[in-house]
Amino acid sequence: MRTEEIREIVGKHARLPVDVAGLGATDDLYAAGLTSLTTVHLMLAIEDHFDVEFPDEMLSRQTFESLQSIAEAVAEIQE
């Protein structure tokens, strides 16, 4: 499932101070420690993994707020 792939990428690239395995799909990644800098690293890793490019209008805090919002954004780009 795409959300689990994203969870794995977040675990490797977001440098969160919490265990990603314990986060729910809709938990706020910024509240869990995601920063603007690590968001960039995360975005690049997701683009590489799914072979997509986030359009400018998706480069917002809302897009990267949760595992679910990232999964929905990737799905939208891939359509």
Secondary structure, DSSP 8 states (H G I E B T S, - for coil): -HHHHHHHHHHHHS--SS-GGG--TTS-TTTTT--HHHHHHHHHHHHHHHT----GGG-STTTTSSHHHHHHHHHHHH-
